[in-house]
């Protein structure tokens, strides 16, 4: 459409609106959005895993609708969900159905991340298929003939994942790949001959290898120079090719198809952003491609017979994610979610082109019109680098009034805040706070140059990106420059502590959720099952033995005497990544400064929340803390 055509349409629309106003008078003023409690926001349902039954009549999913993640079933055509497990303590996450209708699920103990694989019989009986203690087990797919499944475990060596095959008739496991170390296993070929392996050198440099179970040989598939991120996506259903994600010669990740017989690679899918997933349905008719398009998921489902995309029916605005296609390739399930709408689980029939909402995530007490959409903005940082961020602003901003604002910093360090639903963000915005979710340098999704731009500069260049975001907030005209705080979880919690310690005059308050305070301890205590990822982290952030001085200098714990603004710390007692002692020490040290410090701990959580009651407690504490020290008249300056 030409610019002139657009202008004429806008002019016509303005004229029509003027005529209507002349006839009907001014439009009625929109009612102010309703205010909701955190309990109402947390009645939103979160999902974690879904699958289609072998007869494709039932959908399995896990959700926290009763407070703890449990398993549920719902008819494919719609109906009332039926709860299958009744855990009140440990979260239960759906893996999927077995061919005979039995169910596999994963669960750990109190958030310690030592997941086991469990079998639920049709009569409800539960058995642990991986009972060995102090080991971690990860499901890695059903065999193509559906007679077994594969899993990975570090039970033999804490720092290396071996691959096992469990026969479904006997439920006896057999090791099919003994990991010499340094590899992360991936997909197993349909004929069981090959196992795809990933070997990271750094967070920006990794290779793909192919293990041959017949010859016991391991072959490098991605020989290259410089920093190139390569990773296996999966084998094609005919077993002839391996899909490989790579950014070789490109700023963004794309997908190649490697021919196992000839060794030749051809580009399969490429876009202007990272391709985050690329996989085929069981028989290969459909290929599902997910593109990380500026903090949103752009999905394409391609019919490989015609080469044309599948056109889905009209759906509510949002991203389509979590696509699972049944073995018959006649039915599938997926989720639709957006920044102002929590996920809804859908079923879809390819023959009828009918999409059916099965379980809606939004609490019916909350009016969708009262929720706020995130807006992608960009601003220039201290060195001219463009920084993307997601802006959420209240709908009922009084004219001329300056509002308090809070920066939300993601984990990682290489994570990305995306335009997905957050009950905490909606709760804070509904309470009158502006929220800016910063994707500082080092965030994924914006190209490998941006991703590597914070290497060895953590707590410095990436923190300065956050400080610079204050200018963008103030430039809106509705944010009080004296009332901007910083908040984050995991690495975002570190950024919060770093902000208060290393830029003590920049942020009015800080909210640290499971955040790193002492890099020396954190890097030394990283779980052994991280394997080669530990070495990658050492190269990106620093090695606790050879870079101890630099790590000391960037650890907020050793600079707490500089913290002079109010701090809230939230911590899980079972956290295996950021040990509770880090939060204990940061709280004790900051209290010595006479600074207001509040500390909330949870004895039954690990590195993140899996229990709704605990989330409510934490988010209520955040709101009360911000009301008192950021919005309140007793703001510490």
GUNU-842982 format. One line per field, with one value per residue (C-alpha): residue in three letters; residue number from 1; y negated, x negated, z. Coordinates in steps of 0.05 Angstrom, whole numbers, plus 5000, padded with zeros to 4 digits. Each point is the difference from the previous one (the first is absolute). Layout:
aa: ALA; ... $
i: NUM; ... $
v: Y; ... $
u: X; ... $
w: Z; ... $
END
This chain:
aa: UNK; UNK; UNK; UNK; UNK; UNK; UNK; UNK; UNK; UNK; UNK; UNK; UNK; UNK; UNK; UNK; UNK; UNK; UNK; UNK; UNK; UNK; UNK; UNK; UNK; UNK; UNK; UNK; UNK; UNK; UNK; UNK; UNK; UNK; UNK; UNK; UNK; UNK; UNK; UNK; UNK; UNK; UNK; UNK; UNK; UNK; UNK; UNK; UNK; UNK; UNK; UNK; UNK; UNK; UNK; UNK; UNK; UNK; UNK; UNK; UNK; UNK; UNK; UNK; UNK; UNK; UNK; UNK; UNK; UNK; UNK; UNK; UNK; UNK; UNK; UNK; UNK; UNK; UNK; UNK; UNK; UNK; UNK; UNK; UNK; UNK; UNK; UNK; UNK; UNK; UNK; UNK; UNK; UNK; UNK; UNK; UNK; UNK; UNK; UNK; UNK; UNK; UNK; UNK; UNK; UNK; UNK; UNK; UNK; UNK; UNK; UNK; UNK; UNK; UNK; UNK; UNK; UNK; UNK; UNK; UNK; UNK; UNK; UNK; UNK; UNK; UNK; UNK; UNK; UNK; UNK; UNK; UNK; UNK; UNK; UNK; UNK; UNK; UNK; UNK; UNK; UNK; UNK; UNK; UNK; UNK; UNK; UNK; UNK; UNK; UNK; UNK; UNK; UNK; UNK; UNK; UNK; UNK; UNK; UNK; UNK; UNK; UNK; UNK; UNK; UNK; UNK; UNK; UNK; UNK; UNK; UNK; UNK; UNK; UNK; UNK; UNK; UNK; UNK; UNK; UNK; UNK; UNK; UNK; UNK; UNK; UNK; UNK; UNK; UNK; UNK; UNK; UNK; UNK; UNK; UNK; UNK; UNK; UNK; UNK; UNK; UNK; UNK; UNK; UNK; UNK; UNK; UNK; UNK; UNK; UNK; UNK; UNK; UNK; UNK; UNK; UNK; UNK; UNK; UNK; UNK; UNK; UNK; UNK; UNK; UNK; UNK; UNK; UNK; UNK; UNK; UNK; UNK; UNK; UNK; UNK; UNK; UNK; UNK; UNK; UNK; UNK; UNK; UNK; UNK; UNK; UNK; UNK; UNK; UNK; UNK; UNK; UNK; UNK; UNK; UNK; UNK; UNK; UNK; UNK; UNK; UNK; UNK; UNK; UNK; UNK; UNK; UNK; UNK; UNK; UNK; UNK; UNK; UNK; UNK; UNK; UNK; UNK; UNK; UNK; UNK; UNK; UNK; UNK; UNK; UNK; UNK; UNK; UNK; UNK; UNK; UNK; UNK; UNK; UNK; UNK; UNK; UNK; UNK; UNK; UNK; UNK; UNK; UNK; UNK; UNK; UNK; UNK; UNK; UNK; UNK; UNK; UNK; UNK; UNK; UNK; UNK; UNK; UNK; UNK; UNK; UNK; UNK; UNK; UNK; UNK; UNK; UNK; UNK; UNK; UNK; UNK; UNK; UNK; UNK; UNK; UNK; UNK; UNK; UNK; UNK; UNK; UNK; UNK; UNK; UNK; UNK; UNK; UNK; UNK; UNK; UNK; UNK; UNK; UNK; UNK; UNK; UNK; UNK; UNK; UNK; UNK; UNK; UNK; UNK; UNK; UNK; UNK; UNK; UNK; UNK; UNK; UNK; UNK; UNK; UNK; UNK; UNK; UNK; UNK; UNK; UNK; UNK; UNK; UNK; UNK; UNK; UNK; UNK; UNK; UNK; UNK; UNK; UNK; UNK; UNK; UNK; UNK; UNK; UNK; UNK; UNK; UNK; UNK; UNK; UNK; UNK; UNK; UNK; UNK; UNK; UNK; UNK; UNK; UNK; UNK; UNK; UNK; UNK; UNK; UNK; UNK; UNK; UNK; UNK; UNK; UNK; UNK; UNK; UNK; UNK; UNK; UNK; UNK; UNK; UNK; UNK; UNK; UNK; UNK; UNK; UNK; UNK; UNK; UNK; UNK; UNK; UNK; UNK; UNK; UNK; UNK; UNK; UNK; UNK; UNK; UNK; UNK; UNK; UNK; UNK; UNK; UNK; UNK; UNK; UNK; UNK; UNK; UNK; UNK; UNK; UNK; UNK; UNK; UNK; UNK; UNK; UNK; UNK; UNK; UNK; UNK; UNK; UNK; UNK; UNK; UNK; UNK; UNK; UNK; UNK; UNK; UNK; UNK; UNK; UNK; UNK; UNK; UNK; UNK; UNK; UNK; UNK; UNK; UNK; UNK; UNK; UNK; UNK; UNK; UNK; UNK; UNK; UNK; UNK; UNK; UNK; UNK; UNK; UNK; UNK; UNK; UNK; UNK; UNK; UNK; UNK; UNK; UNK; UNK; UNK; UNK; UNK; UNK; UNK; UNK; UNK; UNK; UNK; UNK; UNK; UNK; UNK; UNK; UNK; UNK; UNK; UNK; UNK; UNK; UNK; UNK; UNK; UNK; UNK; UNK; UNK; UNK; UNK; UNK; UNK; UNK; UNK; UNK; UNK; UNK; UNK; UNK; UNK; UNK; UNK; UNK; UNK; UNK; UNK; UNK; UNK; UNK; UNK; UNK; UNK; UNK; UNK; UNK; UNK; UNK; UNK; UNK; UNK; UNK; UNK; UNK; UNK; UNK; UNK; UNK; UNK; UNK; UNK; UNK; UNK; UNK; UNK; UNK; UNK; UNK; UNK; UNK; UNK; UNK; UNK; UNK; UNK; UNK; UNK; UNK; UNK; UNK; UNK; UNK; UNK; UNK; UNK; UNK; UNK; UNK; UNK; UNK; UNK; UNK; UNK; UNK; UNK; UNK; UNK; UNK; UNK $
i: 1; 2; 3; 4; 5; 6; 7; 8; 9; 10; 11; 12; 13; 14; 15; 16; 17; 18; 19; 20; 21; 22; 23; 24; 25; 26; 27; 28; 29; 30; 31; 32; 33; 34; 35; 36; 37; 38; 39; 40; 41; 42; 43; 44; 45; 46; 47; 48; 49; 50; 51; 52; 53; 54; 55; 56; 57; 58; 59; 60; 61; 62; 63; 64; 65; 66; 67; 68; 69; 70; 71; 72; 73; 74; 75; 76; 77; 78; 79; 80; 81; 82; 83; 84; 85; 86; 87; 88; 89; 90; 91; 92; 93; 94; 95; 96; 97; 98; 99; 100; 101; 102; 103; 104; 105; 106; 107; 108; 109; 110; 111; 112; 113; 114; 115; 116; 117; 118; 119; 120; 121; 122; 123; 124; 125; 126; 127; 128; 129; 130; 131; 132; 133; 134; 135; 136; 137; 138; 139; 140; 141; 142; 143; 144; 145; 146; 147; 148; 149; 150; 151; 152; 153; 154; 155; 156; 157; 158; 159; 160; 161; 162; 163; 164; 165; 166; 167; 168; 169; 170; 171; 172; 173; 174; 175; 176; 177; 178; 179; 180; 181; 182; 183; 184; 185; 186; 187; 188; 189; 190; 191; 192; 193; 194; 195; 196; 197; 198; 199; 200; 201; 202; 203; 204; 205; 206; 207; 208; 209; 210; 211; 212; 213; 214; 215; 216; 217; 218; 219; 220; 221; 222; 223; 224; 225; 226; 227; 228; 229; 230; 231; 232; 233; 234; 235; 236; 237; 238; 239; 240; 241; 242; 243; 244; 245; 246; 247; 248; 249; 250; 251; 252; 253; 254; 255; 256; 257; 258; 259; 260; 261; 262; 263; 264; 265; 266; 267; 268; 269; 270; 271; 272; 273; 274; 275; 276; 277; 278; 279; 280; 281; 282; 283; 284; 285; 286; 287; 288; 289; 290; 291; 292; 293; 294; 295; 296; 297; 298; 299; 300; 301; 302; 303; 304; 305; 306; 307; 308; 309; 310; 311; 312; 313; 314; 315; 316; 317; 318; 319; 320; 321; 322; 323; 324; 325; 326; 327; 328; 329; 330; 331; 332; 333; 334; 335; 336; 337; 338; 339; 340; 341; 342; 343; 344; 345; 346; 347; 348; 349; 350; 351; 352; 353; 354; 355; 356; 357; 358; 359; 360; 361; 362; 363; 364; 365; 366; 367; 368; 369; 370; 371; 372; 373; 374; 375; 376; 377; 378; 379; 380; 381; 382; 383; 384; 385; 386; 387; 388; 389; 390; 391; 392; 393; 394; 395; 396; 397; 398; 399; 400; 401; 402; 403; 404; 405; 406; 407; 408; 409; 410; 411; 412; 413; 414; 415; 416; 417; 418; 419; 420; 421; 422; 423; 424; 425; 426; 427; 428; 429; 430; 431; 432; 433; 434; 435; 436; 437; 438; 439; 440; 441; 442; 443; 444; 445; 446; 447; 448; 449; 450; 451; 452; 453; 454; 455; 456; 457; 458; 459; 460; 461; 462; 463; 464; 465; 466; 467; 468; 469; 470; 471; 472; 473; 474; 475; 476; 477; 478; 479; 480; 481; 482; 483; 484; 485; 486; 487; 488; 489; 490; 491; 492; 493; 494; 495; 496; 497; 498; 499; 500; 501; 502; 503; 504; 505; 506; 507; 508; 509; 510; 511; 512; 513; 514; 515; 516; 517; 518; 519; 520; 521; 522; 523; 524; 525; 526; 527; 528; 529; 530; 531; 532; 533; 534; 535; 536; 537; 538; 539; 540; 541; 542; 543; 544; 545; 546; 547; 548; 549; 550; 551; 552; 553; 554; 555; 556; 557; 558; 559; 560; 561; 562; 563; 564; 565; 566; 567; 568; 569; 570; 571; 572; 573; 574; 575; 576; 577; 578; 579; 580; 581; 582; 583; 584; 585; 586; 587; 588; 589; 590; 591; 592; 593; 594; 595; 596; 597; 598; 599; 600; 601; 602; 603; 604; 605; 606; 607; 608; 609; 610; 611; 612; 613; 614; 615; 616; 617; 618; 619; 620; 621; 622; 623; 624; 625; 626; 627; 628; 629; 630; 631; 632; 633; 634; 635; 636; 637 $
v: 5000; 4932; 4944; 4956; 5055; 5007; 4924; 4998; 5056; 4965; 4934; 5035; 5034; 4933; 4968; 5057; 4995; 4925; 5010; 5053; 4956; 4942; 5045; 5041; 4954; 5018; 5073; 5026; 5000; 5069; 5028; 5004; 5070; 5040; 5014; 5072; 5036; 5044; 5059; 4985; 4993; 5066; 5037; 4998; 5070; 5015; 5060; 5044; 5054; 5032; 5060; 5036; 5070; 5059; 5002; 4924; 4994; 4969; 4946; 5005; 4937; 4977; 4936; 4965; 4985; 5034; 4965; 5052; 5028; 5064; 5042; 4991; 5029; 4967; 5026; 4979; 4972; 4960; 5012; 4999; 5017; 5059; 4997; 5062; 4986; 4967; 4976; 4946; 4994; 5016; 4973; 5052; 4985; 5038; 5038; 5035; 5063; 5068; 5039; 5040; 4938; 5001; 4933; 4977; 4939; 4965; 4975; 4979; 4992; 4930; 4964; 5035; 5012; 5074; 5021; 5073; 5032; 5030; 5047; 4992; 5063; 4996; 5017; 4941; 5041; 4963; 5028; 4967; 5027; 4967; 5011; 4989; 4943; 4937; 5004; 4961; 5033; 4966; 5030; 4995; 5030; 5061; 5046; 4992; 5070; 4982; 5063; 4963; 4932; 4965; 4961; 4968; 5007; 4981; 5058; 5030; 4934; 4937; 4955; 5041; 5022; 5071; 5023; 5058; 5037; 5028; 5057; 4989; 5074; 5014; 4929; 5020; 4946; 5011; 4950; 4985; 4943; 4990; 4927; 4990; 4929; 4934; 5020; 4986; 5056; 4983; 5040; 5074; 5020; 5040; 5063; 4990; 4999; 4927; 4952; 4925; 4966; 4927; 4978; 4928; 4964; 4933; 4972; 4973; 5059; 5073; 5060; 5058; 5071; 5065; 5064; 5065; 5056; 5053; 4977; 4964; 4941; 4926; 4954; 4924; 4972; 4925; 4985; 4924; 4941; 4945; 4996; 5039; 5029; 5067; 5046; 5062; 4991; 5072; 5055; 5003; 5056; 5039; 4999; 4972; 4930; 4962; 4929; 4954; 4929; 4955; 4926; 5015; 4938; 4968; 4955; 5043; 5075; 5039; 5074; 5047; 5071; 5046; 5062; 5059; 5038; 4945; 4953; 4942; 4944; 4957; 4940; 5020; 4939; 4929; 4935; 4930; 5023; 5062; 5064; 5027; 5067; 5043; 5070; 5049; 5039; 5075; 5020; 4937; 4968; 4935; 4958; 4952; 4939; 4949; 4932; 4955; 4936; 4940; 5033; 5035; 5070; 5002; 5070; 5035; 5069; 5024; 5057; 5037; 5032; 4934; 4954; 4952; 4975; 5025; 4944; 5002; 4972; 4932; 5001; 4948; 4955; 5031; 5051; 5073; 5043; 5071; 5034; 5075; 5040; 5069; 5062; 5005; 4928; 4985; 4963; 4953; 4957; 4933; 4940; 4928; 4945; 4927; 4946; 4983; 5069; 5063; 5065; 5037; 5073; 5016; 5063; 4999; 5049; 4995; 5031; 4954; 4940; 4992; 4970; 5012; 4964; 5053; 4964; 4925; 4972; 4934; 4995; 4984; 4948; 4957; 4959; 5007; 4926; 4983; 5035; 4963; 5018; 4994; 4952; 5012; 4938; 4987; 4950; 4983; 5021; 4966; 5023; 4992; 5073; 5007; 5035; 5032; 4999; 5015; 4943; 5010; 4939; 4994; 4986; 4948; 4952; 4933; 4942; 4965; 5049; 5032; 5074; 5047; 5050; 5066; 5032; 5075; 5036; 5072; 5058; 5033; 4963; 5018; 5001; 4957; 4968; 5014; 4976; 5055; 4993; 4983; 4997; 4960; 4947; 4995; 4994; 4944; 4962; 5009; 4970; 4937; 5017; 4992; 5062; 5002; 5070; 4987; 5048; 4974; 5019; 5074; 5018; 5054; 4988; 4938; 5031; 5030; 4933; 4973; 5066; 4998; 4926; 5010; 5055; 4986; 4934; 5025; 4950; 4945; 4992; 5037; 4961; 4934; 5021; 5003; 4933; 4968; 5027; 4949; 4945; 5036; 5005; 4927; 4980; 5029; 4941; 5043; 5031; 4968; 5001; 5005; 5062; 5052; 5067; 5064; 5072; 5067; 5075; 5044; 4961; 4943; 5004; 4992; 4939; 4972; 5008; 4974; 4939; 4983; 5014; 4973; 4943; 4983; 4935; 5025; 5043; 4983; 5072; 5071; 5067; 5060; 5067; 5060; 4955; 5012; 4961; 5035; 5023; 5038; 5044; 5006; 5022; 5049; 5030; 5007; 5069; 5054; 5020; 4935; 5038; 4962; 4941; 4985; 4989; 4956; 4957; 4995; 4974; 4950; 4973; 5020; 5060; 5001; 5021; 4959; 4939; 4995; 4926; 4980; 5044; 4969; 4931; 5015; 5037; 4954; 5038; 4970; 4929; 4997; 4939; 4959; 5022; 4945; 5012; 5047; 5073; 5059; 5070; 5062; 5069; 5074; 5044; 5058; 4958; 5041; 4943; 4940; 5027; 4971; 4979; 4947; 4966; 5009; 4964; 4944; 4985; 5001; 4954; 4949; 4996; 4975; 4938; 4982; 5010; 5029; 5073; 5051; 5074; 5053; 5073; 5063; 5067; 5040; 4963; 5004; 4953; 4972; 5010; 5063; 4990; 4948; 4984; 4981; 4956; 4963; 4988; 4975; 4955; 4970; 4985; 4966; 4956; 4981; 4985; 4956; 4964; 4984; 4982; 4981; 4968; 4978; 4932; 5032; 5016; 5003; 4952 $
u: 5000; 4971; 4987; 5051; 5052; 4988; 5006; 5066; 5028; 4979; 5030; 5065; 5001; 4989; 5056; 5048; 4982; 5013; 5068; 5019; 4978; 5041; 5062; 4990; 4958; 4934; 4983; 5013; 4938; 4969; 5009; 4937; 4971; 5020; 4949; 4983; 4965; 4939; 5044; 5045; 4940; 4972; 5064; 4973; 4982; 4928; 4986; 4938; 5003; 5056; 5010; 5053; 5022; 4985; 5073; 4999; 5064; 4968; 4950; 4952; 4972; 4968; 5022; 4997; 5075; 5005; 4938; 4947; 4986; 5039; 5024; 5068; 5037; 5053; 5039; 4969; 5068; 5006; 5031; 4984; 4928; 4988; 4944; 4954; 4949; 5010; 4931; 5001; 4925; 4956; 5018; 5019; 4985; 5031; 4953; 5053; 5039; 4971; 5030; 5045; 5028; 4956; 4968; 4929; 4985; 4941; 4993; 4945; 4998; 5015; 4968; 4931; 5002; 4983; 5057; 5022; 5045; 5065; 5051; 5074; 5040; 5071; 5026; 4962; 4942; 4934; 4930; 4931; 4965; 4934; 4994; 4925; 4987; 4959; 5006; 5038; 5042; 5025; 5050; 4974; 5056; 5038; 4967; 5027; 5031; 5032; 4971; 4954; 4980; 4933; 4975; 4936; 4970; 4938; 5006; 4933; 4962; 5029; 4972; 5018; 5067; 5003; 5056; 5045; 5056; 5057; 5039; 5075; 5015; 4950; 4986; 4927; 4949; 4939; 4943; 4991; 4949; 4948; 4981; 4924; 5015; 5007; 5063; 5074; 5039; 5057; 5047; 4994; 5010; 5063; 4958; 4963; 4933; 4981; 5002; 4992; 4953; 4986; 4932; 4997; 4933; 5029; 5070; 4988; 4963; 5022; 4998; 5044; 4973; 5031; 4990; 5006; 5025; 4975; 4929; 4996; 4968; 5016; 4996; 4997; 5052; 4989; 4927; 4992; 4956; 5016; 5062; 5058; 5058; 5021; 5052; 5039; 5075; 5020; 5000; 5051; 5052; 4968; 4933; 4963; 4984; 4983; 5026; 4947; 5008; 4942; 4981; 4940; 4988; 5064; 5021; 5061; 5010; 5027; 5010; 4962; 5017; 4939; 5004; 4972; 4981; 4965; 4978; 5029; 5038; 5055; 5035; 5070; 5029; 4973; 5030; 4982; 5002; 4978; 5036; 5012; 5030; 5007; 5029; 5043; 5063; 4994; 5008; 4969; 5061; 4995; 4940; 5008; 4955; 4997; 4967; 4980; 5025; 4984; 5023; 5059; 5007; 5016; 5024; 5003; 5029; 4980; 5033; 4939; 5042; 5021; 4946; 5054; 5015; 5060; 5051; 5027; 5070; 5008; 4974; 4995; 4939; 4936; 4946; 5013; 4951; 4992; 5024; 5008; 5025; 5030; 4969; 5057; 4984; 5075; 5002; 4957; 5000; 4967; 5002; 5018; 4974; 4979; 4975; 5071; 5031; 4976; 4994; 5062; 4993; 5030; 5014; 5001; 5027; 4964; 5058; 5054; 4953; 5035; 4963; 5031; 4979; 4993; 4974; 4997; 4945; 5032; 5038; 5072; 5002; 4952; 5025; 4955; 5011; 4964; 4935; 4943; 4961; 4925; 4970; 4932; 4957; 4926; 4951; 4927; 4953; 4936; 4959; 5054; 5022; 5075; 5034; 5069; 5050; 5073; 5041; 5063; 5038; 5064; 5064; 5026; 4941; 5025; 4981; 4937; 4984; 4931; 5003; 4950; 4966; 4963; 4950; 5009; 4935; 5001; 4957; 4946; 4954; 5021; 5075; 5053; 5063; 5055; 5070; 5032; 5047; 4972; 5049; 4948; 4992; 5076; 5009; 4949; 5027; 5071; 4974; 4975; 4928; 4966; 4959; 4942; 4973; 4929; 4966; 4931; 4939; 4985; 5074; 5016; 5044; 4966; 4941; 4934; 4964; 5050; 5000; 4924; 4997; 5000; 4948; 4952; 5037; 5055; 5022; 4969; 5022; 5066; 5014; 4986; 5053; 5049; 4978; 5008; 5071; 5020; 4992; 5050; 5049; 4994; 5007; 5070; 5022; 5038; 4945; 4971; 4924; 4991; 5044; 4969; 4981; 4968; 5024; 4980; 4994; 4938; 4950; 5051; 4994; 4925; 5012; 5045; 4946; 4947; 5043; 5006; 4927; 4964; 5047; 5027; 5033; 5036; 5057; 5048; 5011; 4981; 5037; 4954; 5033; 4952; 4943; 4925; 4962; 4932; 4975; 4942; 5047; 5053; 4951; 4966; 5066; 5033; 5034; 4955; 5055; 4988; 4940; 4967; 5046; 4959; 4938; 5040; 5023; 4928; 4978; 5057; 5002; 4932; 4966; 5002; 4927; 4966; 5047; 5013; 4983; 5047; 5055; 4989; 5006; 5067; 5031; 5048; 4988; 4931; 5025; 5062; 4973; 5020; 5073; 5044; 5068; 5055; 4993; 5048; 4969; 5040; 4967; 5017; 4966; 4989; 4969; 4942; 4976; 5000; 4989; 5041; 4938; 4988; 5066; 4988; 4934; 5024; 5057; 4956; 4948; 5049; 5035; 4935; 5008; 5065; 5036; 5071; 4993; 5056; 4988; 5050; 4979; 5037; 4979; 5033; 4976; 4937; 4976; 5068; 5073; 5040; 5051; 5054; 5009; 4926; 5005; 5059; 4960; 4939; 5039; 5040; 4935; 4973; 5061; 5000; 4925; 5007; 5060; 4961; 4932; 5010; 5068; 5006; 4982; 4945; 4958; 4927; 4962 $
w: 5000; 4981; 5050; 4963; 5005; 5075; 5009; 4963; 5042; 5064; 4975; 4983; 5068; 5035; 4960; 5017; 5074; 5000; 4968; 5051; 5058; 4972; 4998; 5062; 5044; 5033; 5008; 5070; 5044; 5009; 5069; 5042; 5004; 5060; 5054; 5017; 5056; 4991; 5019; 4940; 4953; 5026; 4986; 4929; 4978; 4980; 4956; 4995; 4946; 4960; 4955; 4958; 5020; 4952; 4977; 4994; 5041; 5063; 5016; 5058; 5032; 5065; 5034; 5067; 5004; 5068; 5027; 4982; 4930; 4989; 4942; 4967; 4941; 4956; 4939; 4934; 4979; 5064; 5068; 5074; 5019; 5046; 5051; 4998; 5055; 5068; 5022; 5053; 5005; 4939; 4931; 4948; 4927; 4942; 4953; 4959; 4984; 4986; 4941; 5047; 5034; 5062; 5018; 5015; 5042; 5032; 5071; 5049; 5075; 5026; 4942; 5004; 4924; 5008; 4955; 4995; 4948; 5026; 4969; 5014; 4986; 4974; 5069; 5030; 5030; 4999; 4994; 4996; 4938; 5020; 5075; 5008; 5049; 4990; 4924; 4947; 4945; 4937; 4951; 4928; 4958; 4980; 4949; 4930; 5002; 5067; 5035; 5047; 5025; 5010; 5060; 5024; 5069; 5038; 5049; 4977; 5000; 5031; 4945; 4938; 4972; 4973; 4954; 5018; 4964; 5041; 4969; 5011; 5005; 5056; 5027; 5003; 4980; 4956; 4993; 4926; 5006; 5054; 5001; 5004; 5024; 4964; 4961; 5007; 4967; 4953; 4955; 4984; 4927; 4982; 4988; 5066; 4964; 5012; 5058; 4988; 5048; 5017; 5026; 5025; 5005; 5023; 5002; 4929; 4971; 4995; 4954; 4978; 5001; 4977; 5042; 4961; 5046; 4952; 4992; 5067; 4963; 5011; 4940; 4997; 4953; 5008; 4989; 5001; 5019; 5048; 5044; 4970; 5040; 4973; 5031; 4979; 4990; 4984; 4948; 4943; 5007; 4942; 5038; 4940; 5026; 5064; 5007; 5029; 5027; 4983; 4995; 4955; 4956; 5027; 5058; 5015; 5008; 4940; 4986; 4953; 4981; 5004; 4955; 5039; 4937; 4961; 5055; 4961; 5035; 4969; 5030; 5020; 5036; 5007; 5026; 5021; 5073; 5037; 4982; 5070; 4982; 4937; 5002; 4961; 5019; 5011; 4927; 4972; 4968; 5041; 5018; 5059; 4998; 5057; 4989; 5057; 4968; 5045; 5066; 4967; 4971; 4926; 4982; 4934; 4989; 4931; 4962; 4972; 4945; 4970; 5027; 5022; 5071; 5038; 5011; 5070; 5015; 5032; 5071; 5055; 4991; 5027; 4987; 4982; 5039; 5026; 4936; 5007; 4940; 5011; 4967; 4950; 4978; 5001; 5066; 5041; 5063; 5014; 5047; 4983; 5046; 4999; 5047; 5021; 4996; 5036; 4961; 4975; 4980; 4932; 4960; 4924; 4948; 4933; 4961; 5026; 5012; 5067; 5060; 5069; 5064; 5053; 5062; 5007; 5043; 5020; 5065; 4980; 5057; 4960; 4941; 4939; 4986; 5065; 4981; 4967; 4936; 4999; 4949; 4968; 5006; 4986; 5028; 4992; 5055; 5025; 4940; 4947; 5000; 4990; 5058; 4992; 5058; 5013; 5030; 5041; 5024; 5041; 4962; 5049; 5004; 5028; 4954; 5022; 5056; 5005; 5015; 5034; 4955; 5008; 4954; 4990; 4983; 4974; 5021; 4961; 4991; 4929; 5009; 4967; 5026; 4949; 4987; 5042; 5058; 5069; 5059; 5039; 4946; 4991; 5075; 5006; 4940; 5026; 5065; 4966; 4984; 4932; 4984; 4950; 4985; 4974; 4951; 5015; 4959; 5009; 4990; 4949; 4940; 4971; 4963; 5022; 5003; 5050; 5038; 5009; 5016; 5076; 5003; 5057; 5011; 5046; 5052; 4958; 4927; 5009; 5064; 4964; 4949; 5058; 5027; 4931; 4996; 5053; 4947; 4955; 5058; 5020; 4927; 4999; 5043; 5050; 5042; 5063; 4991; 5076; 5004; 4955; 5031; 4974; 5008; 4972; 5011; 4996; 4958; 5002; 5076; 4992; 4956; 5055; 5053; 4952; 4986; 5073; 5015; 4938; 4981; 5070; 4980; 4937; 5027; 5056; 5022; 4981; 5000; 4996; 4984; 5006; 4978; 4998; 5052; 5000; 4932; 5031; 5040; 4945; 4947; 5047; 5022; 4932; 4997; 4970; 4952; 4962; 4972; 4942; 5012; 5062; 4958; 4952; 5059; 5025; 4933; 4995; 5071; 5029; 5032; 5077; 5003; 4946; 5000; 5075; 5005; 4943; 5029; 5068; 4971; 4965; 5059; 5039; 5065; 5007; 4987; 5044; 5038; 4938; 5002; 5028; 4969; 5026; 4980; 4998; 4993; 4982; 5004; 4995; 5052; 4952; 4944; 4970; 4956; 5046; 5070; 5056; 5037; 4946; 5017; 5074; 4995; 4955; 5048; 5062; 4968; 4973; 5067; 5030; 4957; 5035; 4934; 5000; 4980; 4995; 4992; 4977; 4997; 4979; 5029; 4944; 4937; 4958; 4946; 4981; 5021; 4988; 5056; 4990; 5074; 5004; 4938; 5031; 5064; 4961; 4952; 5057; 5036; 4937; 4993; 5074; 4997; 4938; 5029; 5063; 4972; 4927; 4995; 5073; 5029; 5042; 4938; 5019; 4956 $
END
